[in-house]
Every structure is written in C-alpha cells, then in structure tokens.
Amino acid sequence: MAKMNMLQAINNALDLAMAKDSTVVCFGEDVGHFGGVFRATSKLQEKYGKDRCFNTPLTEQGIAGFANGMASQGMKPVAEIQFADYIFPAFDQIVNETAKFRYRSGNEFNVGGLVFRTPYGGGIAGGHYHSQSPEAYFAHTPGLKIAVPRDPYQAKGLLLASIASEDPVIFFEPKKLYRASTGEVPEEYYEIPLGVAEVMQEGKDVTVLAWGAQIEICQKAIEMAAAQGISCELIDLRSILPWDVETVVKSVTKTGRLVINHEAPLTGGFAGEIAATIQQRCFLHLESPIARVCGLDTPYPLALEREYVADHLKTFEAIVASVKF
C-alpha cells in the first residue's frame, strides 16, 4: 500500500496499464512533456516514449476522432479532454461514432478499450467554463460506459477496469479532489468492476445516493442527520452507465426513502432517471417522495458558487424532510 492523492492514483493506473499492454497509449492537450494541465500524465512520456504518450492539437473533435481510429485498429487509447466543459466539440464523435461503432458494424469492428478521461465539476472557482458536470448527456447514449470515482483507491481501480473494458468508457474525474483526496492505495494492479455500486454505510431510515465528489458532501450531511437520530444508508453509484439498479432497489426497499445528490443541474440530470426507475420498482415500499438535491438550473456561477452547489446543508434538509414527511 502507498499513500496517494487522486492524481497520483490516476498516474499510477496509467503507468501500470501501459506497462502491462503495449497497445495502451495516452494523449491530449499538453499531455506529453507537460503532463496535462493537472499533471495526471507526468513522466509517462519519459518512461514510454513519444509514440505512446504525446500532445495533440487543441481540437477536442480531433482528439475523439483520432481516438476512434486508433481503437478501431486494435489500440487502447486513453484520451484526455482537458476539462469536461470542453468535451462538447467532441460530442458528435463520441455519441455518433464511438458509441455506435460496434452496433453499426454488426459486431465485426469495435472501439473497446477506448477511454476518455476528463476532469469535471466545481469547487475550484472555475466559473461556467470549467465547472460543469455533463454526465447525463452521455448517459442517454447506448454503447458507452460512464464511471466517476470518489477517492484515489476508486480512481485507480475504476480506471484500470475502464481501460480493460470491451466497451468505450467516459471517465469523469472530480477535479476538486485531485489533490485534496488522499488515501491508501495498493501499488499493484487491481480493477473495480464497472456497473457495481457500493453501500458505504448501512442505515435504516433513508437511502442517500451520490457519486464522485458529492459523496464527501453526503457524508457530512449524514453526520448531521445522525445527531438528530436519523440512520442513513449511503450508496456510491460509481458507474452512471450502466448503473446498479438492484443495489439501490434493495436499499430503498429496506429504508422506504431515497435522497439523490448530484452536482449537475436538476432538470434533465441523471437523478431523474434514477428516481423514475426506483419509484417504479419500489412504489409500494416508499414512505415519502424521492428527493433530488442538485445544482441549480442556471449556468455555473463564479461569484455565487457556494449558493449554487448541492452542499451538505441542502442535503441534510432533504434527509430530514424525507424522514418527517
């Protein structure tokens, strides 16, 4: 075991994957000699050479198209999109080419092993161009997988599983935790299965569900609720697509209540999909309406970031309201 922050865990995962499989390559804007804007790929070019870790032009559409081409020829590209906010110029390539590649060829060709890494979310005073959480846009697209880690241990295991996946994966990394989140991480290779949620804390009164950086926020809210005598069950979804329906159903069947928290705006957010599925599966077990604690339906603000975010106070209020309904 070694103590790592999330960036170090991601770098370590890339290092192990590239050492294990010569078809794994990583590239993106300033990814080569510079290590990327957050230094996630530091020293990989020195170790593996410019053929396997290199810079690209400043064109996200080009990065995604290049990644598709490499993956279709048997390579395993790990392409970095510098910020999740910048992924939209590559949207057509990802949803119309990456996601449909296997389907349109009748399974004769695929781009499995392709991973798009991208830092998402707020908490760094980045304003409306460096703070968005666009996971719901891609969750609407069959053919993709989506993973979001909450800490260094999860980041390494989920990233290695993404690179090994037979399907293309978008890997959203909570940038505010890059250096803030540290923990014990095995130095050897390991994978955390995609599509499997984790029950982090058992409880009996209400299920609290989140992913990525919001897990820490929910933990604070749960501590506040515990002081009020409310027992919360905490689930980290970990994968948005596919998402672990059965684990959530089992929990809500037990507690009778569900509070969902995510950074993205309320309208069209992935919490709506979860709520619709759970009310269908758990309708006769629900003791209160399913609650969503999300970002506001406005562009992500700079000056009023604290008012915008789905913080622990809003989450605590939703927990109490759900239990007292």
N, C-alpha and C positions, 0 to 999 in steps of 0.2 A: 504494500500500500504506500501511496505517496500523497502528500497534501498538494492539491491543485486548485486553482481557480477555474472558472468555466472556459476561459480562453486556452489555458494550458491543457485542459482535458480534451478540447476540440483538436488542438495541435497534436496532442499525443495520439488521438484516434486516427488522424490523417497520416501520421508517421507510421503507425502500425499497419494501416491498410495498404499504404504504398510499399512497405517492406514485404508484406505478405503476397501482394499481387502486382505484377509489373504493368498490368493494364490500367491501374488506378492512376489518374492524373488530376491535378488541380490547377485551376486558372481563374482569372478575373481581373478586375481593375486594380493594379498595383500589388497583385498577389505574389508576384515573383520575388525580386530582391527586397522589396519593401515589407512584405508580409501582410499586405492588405491594410486598410485604414485602421483596423483594430489589432493588427499583428497576429491574427489567427493562424497564418501560414508561415510564420517566421522560421527561417533557417531550413525550410523544406527544399528550396531551390539549391542551396549549398549542398545538401545531402543527396538529392536525387537528380540534380541537373536541370537545365533549362528546357529539356524536352518533356519533363514530367511536372514541372511547376513553373508557370510563366504568366506574364502580363498579357492582357488583351486591350484592344482599343476601347474607348469609352462608348460602348454601344451594347446595351442590355439585350436588344433583339439579336444582335450578332453573337453575343455570348451564348444565348439559348440555342440559336440555330447551329452554331459550331458544336455545342454540346450534343445536340440531337444527332448530328452527323457522325461524331466520334463514337457515340454509344451504339449507333446502328451498325458500326463496323467492328463491334466487339470490345471497345474500350469501356472503361468505367470512369467517366469524367465527374469530378466534383467541382461544380462551377459556383463561384461566389458572386452573388448580386450584392453590391456594396451596402445598400440599405434596402429593406423590404419595400419602402416607398418608391424605389427605382425599378421595381420588378414589372411595372405596368407596361413599359415599352416592349417587354418580352412576353406579354400576356398571350398574344396570338400564337407565338411559337410553342408556348407551354401547353395551352389548352387545346389548340387545334392540331399540333404536331406531336409533341411529347406524349400527351395523354392518349392519343388515338393511334399511335404508331403500330402497336401490336394488333389492335382491332381491325384496322383498315387493311392489314396485310394477311388477315386470316391466320394469325399466329406464325407466319413464316418469318417475320422480322420483328425485332423489339428493341427498345432502348432501356431495358432493365439495367440497373447498376448506375443509372444517371441520377445524380443528386444535385439539387440547387440549394446551396447554403445561403441564408440571408438573415441579418440581424433585424429584429422587429421591435415595436413597442416604444413606449415613452420612458419617462423617468430621468432623462438626461438634458432636459430643457432644449430639445431639438426642434421644437416648433412643428408646423404642419407638413414639412417635407422630410422629416427624419424621426417620426414617432408613430407611424400608422401600424395597424395590425390587420393585414389583408387576408388572413387565412380563410375566411368564409367565401371569398371569391373563388378560390381554388377547390374548396370542399364540394362545390356544385359540379365538379368535373370528374366523371368516371374515368378511371385509368391512372389516376395519381394516388400517391400516399402522402400524408402530411403528419409530421412529427414536431413536437415542441417540448424541449427539456426544461426542467425546473432548477437543476443544480449540476455541478460538474460530473458526478457519477452517472446521472441520467444522460447528460450530453454525450459522454464518450460511448456508452453502451448503445444508445439510440442511433448515433451517427454511424457506428460500425455496422449496426443492423441495416441502416438505410443503404450504405454502400454495397452490402451483400444482398440486398433485396432484388428480386426478379422484376420489380416494378419501379418506375421512376418515383422519386421522393422529393418533396419540398421540405427542407429542414429549417424551421424558423427558430432563431436563437435570440433569447431575451437580452438585448444589448445592455440594459442597465445592470444585469447580473454578471456581465463578463468578468469584471474584476472584484465585484462586491461579494459574489458567492464563492466560497471555498469549502473544501471537504476532502475526506479520504477517498482516494480513487485507486483501484487496482492498477498496477503498472502493466499487467499482461492484457492480452486481447480478450474481450468479452462482448457479448451482444445482449441487448434488452429487446425482446420481441415487439414489433410494431403492432398496433391494434389492441394492445392489452393495457387496461387501466390499472392503477394501483390504489388500493384502500390504505391510505397512510395513517388513519386514525379511526378506530371503531367508536361508534356512538349510537344512541337510541332515539333521539328526539328529532333530528333533522339531518339530511344529507347536504353537504356543501361540496360543490363540484367546480373545478377550475383546471387551468393548465398554465405552464410556463411561469412567468414572473408573478402571476396572480396567486399562486399557491402560498407564497410567503405572506401576502396580504390577508388571505383567508385564514392562515394560522393565527395571525394577530386578532382577527375578529372572533375566532373560535375561543381564544383565551379569554376575551371579554365576555363571551357568552357563558363560558364555564363558571365565571364568577357570579353569574345570575342563575346558576343551577341548570343550564341548558347543555345537554350532551349532544355534541355534533360528530357526525361521521364525515371525514374528509377524503375525497377522491381526487387524485391527479389523473386526468384523462390521458395525458401523454401523447396519444395519437388522435388527431381530428378526423382523419380519413385513412383506414376505417376507424370508427370509434366503437368502444367496447360497450355495447348496449346492455349485455347481460349483467355485467358487474354493477352498472347503475340501477338497472331494474331490481336486482336483488337487494341493494341497499335501500332504495326508496320503498320497496315493499315492506321492509322492516321498520323504517322510520316514519313513513307516511308523508314526508315533506321533502322538498328539494329547492335549494338556492343555487343558482348557476352564476358564476362570475367570469367575465372576460373583459379585456382591455378595449376591444373593438366597439364601435357604436352599437346601440341597441337594435335599431332597425336592420333586418337582414343579417344580424350576427348569428354565429353558429349556435348560440344558446336557444334560439327559436326552434331549430331543428331538434335539439335535444329535448326541449320542453314538449314539442308535438309528439315525439316518439314515446316519451315517458308517460304522458297523460293517456295515451292510447293503451300502453301496456299495463299501467298501474292505476287506472282510473278508480277502481273500487277500493284501493288502499290509500288514496290521497286524503289527508286531513286538512289541507289548505292549498290554495293556488300555488303553482310553481312560480318562483320568483326569479327575476333576472336582474343582476347588478352589473351594469355595463358602462362603457363610455357614452358620452352624450352624442346626439345626432347633429354634431357641428364639426367643422374642420378642427383638427387637434390644435389647441391654442398654445401660445408661448407664455404670455403673461398670466393666464388663469389655469395653468396646468393642474394645480392642486385641486381646484374646483371641478375640473373635468373628470379626473380619474375615478375609477371604481375602487375606492380605497377601503380600508378596514372598517371605518366608521359607517359607511353606507352598507357594507356587507353585514356588520353587526345589527344594524337597524332592520335589515331584511330578515335576518335569522330570528330576531325577537318577534317581528310582525308575523312571520310564518308560524311560529310556535303558539302565539297568542290568538291566532285567527279564530 
